Amino acid sequence: MIPLVIFEIKFEQVTTHQVRVYSEIARMIKSIFPFCIYNFVLINIGMTKSKNVDRVYMASKNFDKVLYESGYAIDNEIQNQLVDKMYNIIEEHLKYLQTEEYFRLNGFI
């Protein structure tokens, strides 16, 4: 199986060390599969912008996108918005791979 899109999801607790570790994993995977995108999803991590959010984003240098959802009660509307964002990322990447001439994946996708 060849990965095309990966979402690393962290719920409630995340440290900058964990972010650096997963960012390095993303770099290694993307070095083997250059057409794969690796995204980081943070849900209810309990960090305000004035605290550690900037450090988390700086440690996320090897992720293609970082999605952040906050709030202590994740309701259906927020869940649906997050799923829509993730779906759009997948859809955009698949469209890109279908038209990209270098990878020549249009016959497989």
Disulfide bonds with the S-S distance in Angstrom:
none
